[in-house]
Amino acid sequence: MVFSAALVFGAVSPVCAQTAGLDRLPSRFAEYRGARIHYKSTGTGTTGVVFVHGFAGALEVWEAQLPAVEGRTRALFVDLPGSGRSDKPNVAYTMDYLAGGIDAVVRDAGVERVVLVGHSLGTPVVRQYYRRYPSKVVGLVAVDGALRSFLRDSAQVRTFAARFEGSDYAKNVGEMFDGMLATMTDTAMRALIKRIAVATPKHSAASAMREQFDPAIWRDDPITVPVLAVMAPNPGWNDDYVAYVKRLAPGIRYEVIPRSGHFVMVEHAGEFNALLSAFLSAERIVINDNRVPSGALSGNVLAVRLEAREGQWHPDEDNGGAITVRAFAESGRPPSIPGPLMRVVEGTEIQASIRNTLSVPLIMRLGEHYRLRIIDIHTARPSMIARMLRDSTPVAWRAVAKDGMPLPPDQATMRPAVQQMGNGETYDFELVPTAVGELRFTVSSAAGALLVSQTFRVR
């Protein structure tokens, strides 16, 4: 495993801000250069996830992530120095200083290895932590935060930072957060985040804002641990930026959440938590030397159960960084490259099932043609219904084959994407996505009970 076994868990559902789950965790304080750094902890173990808020923030912004980790792994929620309930000394709030504050918390909590999750300004902070303490870091998560400075001209930096250094500091901070929170529908959480921001002292907030543009922290030194980036749509995250971060962190998993504002983990908590869960539970993909065949042979039939999984692939074994890829595994075995070997004599019947364990939406491209094969291998249910839906309305697909045989032209027609199936039946359909957004494939019983649901994101 790339991560500790304690970090293996599945996707979870969103939670609203009113649950106040973080409030019930006791406050703890770590000593750091004469100041106290506030944090909260859940779980046990020496490997954990550390959540780091952004500019003028506090640990409360991670409220909806508590269910994703509680009872599954060790997790630390940190108020950075100068923010929240941490002390706010009159010092320069450099990314290095803030990273040191995180390490004080990590040491105080007895944690030895960390996955760092940084939102917004928290992203350059956790990257600086990785530079200073590389042996402690097993993964990084950037949440709508930059891995390359979006202001490089010193005059632009001075102009931008000056907004937060004058007498109108509170007004300017409030207006900036109004813009970043405009798409958030949770009014209670929106008000809380803005209230925290405006209450953050000017000296610490302005210093952190200015120091994040220090050219020294934007070096192109590569990131070799696994990286997940979960971003909101933003013209700044253009093709050039994405290409840059993929060079900086080979194998990075880069996801954009459509229709999201800056606080992705709040506005789309369910989807964010699913991505985080998949990242934390990623297995190490092994090299398949093709010595051990897969499946169970009975007479003239080979039965094999395959699973689609996501894992960490080390192309140079342990001598280089890992990349996140999707691979096949035989049920009960780790994923492998090449995939499971099926070695049989000619004429052997192969009965294969494939289970998709990925907890994030699969991707389809607008206008491309997809062939879907649906096989009913259930023996206890005489009838099931398969659907492909946009919202709750079936889309259209074209029937192309039944039980492996092409349909005649008069039957290979476009129709609503609803198909009733009996035991042992196989249907093939052609689907062409006609609009961006999400599609949902479902299988339900004849009585209406939902049995399977898989989301496809159309881009």
Secondary structure, 3 states (H helix, E strand, C coil): CCCCHHHCCCCCCCCCHHHCCHHHCCEEEEEECCEEEEEEEECCCCEEEEEECCCCCCHHHHHHHHHHHCCCCEEEEECCCCCCCCCCCCCCCCHHHHHHHHHHHHHHCCCCEEEEEEECCHHHHHHHHHHHCHHHEEEEEEECCCCCCCCCCHHHHHHHHHCCCCCCHHHHHHHHHHHHCCCCCCHHHHHHHHHHHHHCCHHHHHHHHHHCCCHHHHCCCCCCCCEEEEECCCCCCCHHHHHHHHHHCCCCEEEECCCCCCCHHHHCHHHHHHHHHHHHCCEECEECCCCCCCCEEECCEEEEEEEEEEEEECCCHHHCCCEEEEEEEECCCCCEECCCCCCCCCCCEEEEEEEECCCCCEEECCCCCEEEEEECCCCCCCEEEEEEEECCEECEEEEEEECCEECCCCCCCEEECEEEEECCCEEEEEECCCCCEEEEEEEEECCCCEEEEEEEEEC
